[in-house]
Structures are given as structure tokens and as C-alpha cells.
């Protein structure tokens, strides 16, 4: 646990918010033109996948916000 507050958390939250806005705008701008003529059920699956994909880098980003390193402390220990 940290003893002193850092700017990583508020800056990380702002960066995450900005990245999500950019991601949403890109998806909203380009996805309908690419998949707009496809069957509705396929569009639904694609939009569900796109709605979950942004979560993939989130774990490492949250670890960085908390520790300042890109991997968890238990991941850095050599395995024997």
C-alpha cells in the first residue's frame, strides 16, 4: 500500500476517460459504414465484442495507476 498520494491515479482516470471517448467516437463513426448492411444479429455480436474489447488493456493500466509499473508485483518474481 502506498504511503503518499501520487498524480498517477487522477491522471490515469483522465487518460482512461479520454481514451474511451476516442474509442467510442471511432467506433460510432466507422462501424456503421462497415457493417450497416449486415444482418442485425451479426451487427449485435460485433457491437458486443467492440463493447468488451476495451477491457483487455484495462488490467495493466490499473496496475500502472496503482504501482507505477506495467505488471503486477507477483508477475515480476521469477518462477521456479
C-alpha positions in Angstrom: 0.0 0.0 0.0 1.3 3.5 -0.8 2.1 5.9 1.9 1.9 9.1 -0.2 -0.6 10.1 -2.8 0.5 10.3 -6.5 -0.7 12.1 -9.5 -0.9 8.8 -11.4 -4.4 8.0 -10.3 -6.2 11.2 -11.3 -4.1 11.5 -14.5 -4.8 7.8 -15.2 -8.6 8.4 -14.8 -8.5 11.4 -17.1 -6.4 9.4 -19.7 -8.8 6.5 -19.4 -11.8 8.7 -20.0 -10.1 10.4 -23.0 -9.2 7.1 -24.5 -12.7 5.7 -24.1 -14.2 8.8 -25.7 -11.8 8.5 -28.6 -12.6 4.7 -28.9 -16.3 5.3 -28.8 -16.2 8.1 -31.4 -14.1 5.9 -33.7 -16.5 3.0 -33.4 -19.6 5.2 -33.8 -18.1 6.9 -36.8 -16.7 4.0 -38.8 -18.5 0.8 -37.7 -22.0 1.7 -39.1 -20.5 2.3 -42.5 -18.6 -1.0 -42.5 -21.3 -3.3 -41.0 -24.5 -1.3 -41.6 -25.8 -3.6 -44.3 -25.1 -6.8 -42.5 -27.8 -8.8 -40.7 -28.9 -7.4 -37.4 -27.8 -10.4 -35.3 -24.2 -10.1 -36.8 -24.1 -6.4 -36.0 -25.3 -7.2 -32.5 -22.4 -9.7 -32.0 -19.9 -7.2 -33.4 -21.0 -4.3 -31.2 -21.0 -6.6 -28.2 -17.4 -7.6 -29.0 -16.4 -4.0 -29.6 -18.0 -3.1 -26.3 -15.9 -5.6 -24.4 -12.6 -5.2 -26.3 -11.6 -2.0 -24.5 -11.4 -4.0 -21.3 -8.4 -6.0 -22.5 -5.7 -3.5 -21.6 -7.5 -2.2 -18.5 -5.9 -4.6 -16.0 -2.3 -3.5 -16.8 -3.4 0.2 -16.9 -5.0 -0.1 -13.5 -1.8 -1.8 -12.2 0.2 1.1 -13.6 -2.1 3.6 -11.9 -1.6 1.9 -8.5 2.1 0.9 -8.6 3.8 2.8 -11.4 4.8 -0.4 -13.1 3.1 -2.1 -16.0 3.0 -5.6 -14.5 1.7 -6.9 -11.1 4.4 -7.5 -8.4 3.6 -11.2 -8.4 4.3 -11.3 -12.2 7.8 -10.0 -11.8 9.0 -12.7 -9.5 11.0 -15.4 -11.3 9.2 -18.8 -11.4 11.0 -21.8 -10.1 
